[in-house]
Amino acid sequence: MTLTVSDAPQAQRFEARVDGVLAGFARYIRTPDLIAFVHTEVEPAFEGQGIGSALARSALDAAREQRLEVLAVCPFISGWMARHPEYLSLAYKNRSRVTD
């Protein structure tokens, strides 16, 4: 089994492929400074094989490399980050302040 994860910006998602077959994806919305992960899905035939974790790790590594903050709207990505505290530093921190 050969697993590859790549960014497919035209589809606004990271894609995991097993031997060339789409096994799952992590959909995102991106701005110049932020990437928001909104949905992660693994095809039923590939569940339980670490596809979701590979997607999360690759997507978050790419965010780190590109110096993007991460807004984890997707429960899977949010939960994965909570279980892997080395990625929590990527979490979006709203720095805007209301002033009088």
C-alpha atoms as a printed R data frame, in Angstrom:
    type eleno elety resid chain resno       x      y      z
1   ATOM     1    CA   MET     A     1   0.000  0.000  0.000
2   ATOM     2    CA   THR     A     2   1.445  3.361 -1.058
3   ATOM     3    CA   LEU     A     3  -0.135  6.336  0.709
4   ATOM     4    CA   THR     A     4   0.431  9.858 -0.595
5   ATOM     5    CA   VAL     A     5  -1.011 13.101  0.703
6   ATOM     6    CA   SER     A     6  -0.936 16.235 -1.420
7   ATOM     7    CA   ASP     A     7  -2.500 19.661 -1.520
8   ATOM     8    CA   ALA     A     8  -5.093 20.137 -4.261
9   ATOM     9    CA   PRO     A     9  -5.575 23.913 -4.067
10  ATOM    10    CA   GLN     A    10  -7.965 23.993 -7.025
11  ATOM    11    CA   ALA     A    11 -10.303 21.770 -4.986
12  ATOM    12    CA   GLN     A    12  -9.443 23.525 -1.682
13  ATOM    13    CA   ARG     A    13  -8.457 20.318  0.025
14  ATOM    14    CA   PHE     A    14  -5.647 17.987  0.921
15  ATOM    15    CA   GLU     A    15  -6.121 14.582 -0.669
16  ATOM    16    CA   ALA     A    16  -4.927 11.185  0.524
17  ATOM    17    CA   ARG     A    17  -4.483  8.554 -2.140
18  ATOM    18    CA   VAL     A    18  -3.721  4.884 -1.694
19  ATOM    19    CA   ASP     A    19  -2.113  3.403 -4.773
20  ATOM    20    CA   GLY     A    20  -3.556  6.325 -6.751
21  ATOM    21    CA   VAL     A    21  -7.127  5.894 -5.461
22  ATOM    22    CA   LEU     A    22  -8.714  8.765 -3.512
23  ATOM    23    CA   ALA     A    23  -8.990  7.500  0.060
24  ATOM    24    CA   GLY     A    24  -9.888 10.712  1.865
25  ATOM    25    CA   PHE     A    25  -9.618 14.468  1.988
26  ATOM    26    CA   ALA     A    26  -9.445 17.436  4.340
27  ATOM    27    CA   ARG     A    27 -11.321 20.439  2.919
28  ATOM    28    CA   TYR     A    28 -10.116 23.937  3.793
29  ATOM    29    CA   ILE     A    29 -10.674 27.645  3.303
30  ATOM    30    CA   ARG     A    30  -7.504 29.657  3.036
31  ATOM    31    CA   THR     A    31  -6.519 33.300  3.422
32  ATOM    32    CA   PRO     A    32  -2.973 34.688  3.201
33  ATOM    33    CA   ASP     A    33  -2.417 34.164  6.954
34  ATOM    34    CA   LEU     A    34  -4.890 31.454  7.938
35  ATOM    35    CA   ILE     A    35  -6.103 28.037  6.895
36  ATOM    36    CA   ALA     A    36  -9.447 26.837  8.245
37  ATOM    37    CA   PHE     A    37 -10.074 23.100  8.083
38  ATOM    38    CA   VAL     A    38 -13.818 22.629  7.708
39  ATOM    39    CA   HIS     A    39 -14.352 18.956  6.890
40  ATOM    40    CA   THR     A    40 -12.373 15.730  6.799
41  ATOM    41    CA   GLU     A    41 -13.670 12.567  5.205
42  ATOM    42    CA   VAL     A    42 -12.212  9.081  4.706
43  ATOM    43    CA   GLU     A    43 -13.805  6.659  2.268
44  ATOM    44    CA   PRO     A    44 -15.384  3.693  4.114
45  ATOM    45    CA   ALA     A    45 -13.090  1.169  2.402
46  ATOM    46    CA   PHE     A    46 -10.072  2.959  3.904
47  ATOM    47    CA   GLU     A    47 -11.323  3.603  7.445
48  ATOM    48    CA   GLY     A    48  -9.121  2.390 10.284
49  ATOM    49    CA   GLN     A    49  -5.947  2.505  8.196
50  ATOM    50    CA   GLY     A    50  -4.515  5.805  9.452
51  ATOM    51    CA   ILE     A    51  -5.678  7.836  6.458
52  ATOM    52    CA   GLY     A    52  -7.249 10.573  8.597
53  ATOM    53    CA   SER     A    53  -4.129 10.888 10.729
54  ATOM    54    CA   ALA     A    54  -1.922 11.082  7.639
55  ATOM    55    CA   LEU     A    55  -4.161 13.827  6.244
56  ATOM    56    CA   ALA     A    56  -4.075 15.792  9.491
57  ATOM    57    CA   ARG     A    57  -0.310 15.494  9.935
58  ATOM    58    CA   SER     A    58   0.478 16.422  6.333
59  ATOM    59    CA   ALA     A    59  -1.966 19.342  6.254
60  ATOM    60    CA   LEU     A    60  -0.732 20.727  9.555
61  ATOM    61    CA   ASP     A    61   2.906 20.268  8.566
62  ATOM    62    CA   ALA     A    62   2.171 22.240  5.390
63  ATOM    63    CA   ALA     A    63   0.487 24.987  7.440
64  ATOM    64    CA   ARG     A    64   3.535 25.166  9.697
65  ATOM    65    CA   GLU     A    65   5.879 25.307  6.723
66  ATOM    66    CA   GLN     A    66   3.837 28.138  5.176
67  ATOM    67    CA   ARG     A    67   3.577 29.955  8.537
68  ATOM    68    CA   LEU     A    68  -0.219 29.809  8.544
69  ATOM    69    CA   GLU     A    69  -2.396 29.857 11.620
70  ATOM    70    CA   VAL     A    70  -4.909 27.006 11.789
71  ATOM    71    CA   LEU     A    71  -8.593 27.312 12.564
72  ATOM    72    CA   ALA     A    72  -9.803 23.763 13.172
73  ATOM    73    CA   VAL     A    73 -13.551 23.944 12.557
74  ATOM    74    CA   CYS     A    74 -13.564 20.268 11.596
75  ATOM    75    CA   PRO     A    75 -14.030 18.090 14.707
76  ATOM    76    CA   PHE     A    76 -11.569 15.504 13.411
77  ATOM    77    CA   ILE     A    77  -8.734 17.993 12.873
78  ATOM    78    CA   SER     A    78  -9.518 19.730 16.171
79  ATOM    79    CA   GLY     A    79  -9.466 16.431 18.065
80  ATOM    80    CA   TRP     A    80  -6.305 15.304 16.301
81  ATOM    81    CA   MET     A    81  -4.546 18.522 17.289
82  ATOM    82    CA   ALA     A    82  -5.665 18.061 20.906
83  ATOM    83    CA   ARG     A    83  -4.097 14.587 20.919
84  ATOM    84    CA   HIS     A    84  -0.873 15.911 19.335
85  ATOM    85    CA   PRO     A    85   0.088 18.948 21.408
86  ATOM    86    CA   GLU     A    86   3.128 19.657 19.231
87  ATOM    87    CA   TYR     A    87   0.635 21.136 16.748
88  ATOM    88    CA   LEU     A    88  -1.292 23.330 19.181
89  ATOM    89    CA   SER     A    89   1.052 26.263 18.563
90  ATOM    90    CA   LEU     A    90  -0.530 26.516 15.085
91  ATOM    91    CA   ALA     A    91  -3.984 27.199 16.521
92  ATOM    92    CA   TYR     A    92  -5.580 30.467 15.488
93  ATOM    93    CA   LYS     A    93  -5.368 33.199 18.083
94  ATOM    94    CA   ASN     A    94  -7.661 36.106 17.380
95  ATOM    95    CA   ARG     A    95  -5.460 39.110 17.909
96  ATOM    96    CA   SER     A    96  -8.026 41.764 17.038
97  ATOM    97    CA   ARG     A    97  -9.072 44.052 19.831
98  ATOM    98    CA   VAL     A    98 -12.014 46.331 20.209
99  ATOM    99    CA   THR     A    99 -10.951 49.821 21.179
100 ATOM   100    CA   ASP     A   100 -12.987 52.836 22.195
